[in-house]
Amino acid sequence: MQQPYIRSPNVMCADLMMYEDSKVFACGLQLMFSNCCQTATLLENLQKVELLTAAQKELFTAIKNDVLAVGRLMYSFENWAVDDHFSTVDYEKYAHLQRLCSKIRNLCSAGDSATTPFEVQEMLHETEFFSHFTYLIGLDLSDFIPSCRGLLAKVIALVCNTTSQFVMGNSKNQTLVFGVLPSIIRFIDVMPEAVHLTASIFGENFELCQQVSEDLIAKVGNLIVRERSQGKFLPWYLMFFEAILVVGTRPVTKNQTIIIELIQQVAPHLVVHLPMGETGRRRLAALAARFECVAQLRCPDAARWAPGEDAELIYYLHSLALLMGLS
């Protein structure tokens, strides 16, 4: 096929097909088809190739090593996190896991001098991170002895928080994690990090937002009512609603209708927080004057959530954002 003066194998095949011979025609057509398929396969594979600079290659190697270490800590949990007659909890290993997850999360959020956050997410996609996450999120707390369930819940929450940054704004990673959504939903009533992760899966992804089930919306709505009935101001549940209402300028009308009906069925003040009248205006002004948790306002982090009365103002702002998404 690659002989001198034959610049294009397809030209040679087309020339052979001009002969009035059915066998030669069939062979020429088959040869041309095979040659074109090779080119198509090559082009398809080239789309999957990522070229890395020296600095990015070094970062990718570091990320793979960190993910490997995270996996080892996860799979050996019962060796270092059980407190019984035979062993005690090794909190240094938990601290190590915290440092690893924090590093990965920060890279996915901010990148580094040579790599964008999206590129870091793509690198993490090529590691075993999702496999480790799937294993962890599939665990049942009741299968472990009571003394270590609390720590296991912290580990799951920690990794959920990291996975939120892994999927944030990345449709490929969102679709990947969406596949294990039922396992994640098991934890949303006891773990704010799981709710934040769920919101991140759907955020800015119109196709996935159209697949949100009515049962999931109702479940989150019940959690909002539960927390507000206790006087709490936790924004993650409202953030989930915000994420599934509008994508860019495109409203997700199905979700809007369901959430409006849900708010109408319960007392609106148990969903949104909108201080009214002169008393409400003064309250908001006082909260704004004393506000300190700027970082939590930009990106509420359940792992560091301790804003005191600032939580009320943050919840108020998310209530406004929710109403804007419903309009």
Number of C-alpha atoms within 10 A of each C-alpha: 12 8 8 6 6 11 11 11 16 18 12 15 21 15 12 17 18 12 11 9 10 11 11 15 18 13 14 20 17 13 18 17 13 12 15 14 12 11 11 12 10 11 11 11 10 10 8 8 8 10 8 14 11 10 12 19 13 11 19 21 13 12 21 17 13 20 21 16 14 22 20 13 19 22 12 10 19 16 14 18 22 21 16 11 6 6 12 12 18 14 12 10 14 20 11 14 22 16 14 17 22 16 15 21 23 15 23 27 19 14 17 15 8 12 18 16 21 20 18 24 25 19 19 21 16 11 18 14 20 18 10 18 20 15 12 19 21 14 13 12 13 8 8 13 12 12 13 18 17 11 17 22 14 16 20 22 22 20 25 25 23 23 29 24 24 30 27 23 19 19 18 13 20 24 17 14 21 17 10 14 16 12 17 21 18 14 17 19 15 12 18 21 26 29 26 24 30 27 23 24 31 29 27 22 21 19 13 16 22 15 12 14 12 12 9 12 19 14 14 20 21 18 17 22 21 15 15 17 13 9 11 14 22 19 23 24 26 22 22 23 24 23 21 30 29 23 18 10 7 10 17 18 14 16 22 19 12 15 21 13 11 17 16 11 9 13 11 14 13 18 24 22 19 17 14 11 9 9 10 12 13 13 15 17 13 12 17 13 9 10 17 14 17 12 9 17 19 9 8 20 17 20 12 8 12 12 17 11 14 20 22 19 22 24 22 19 16 22 20 14 15 22 13 12 19 19 8
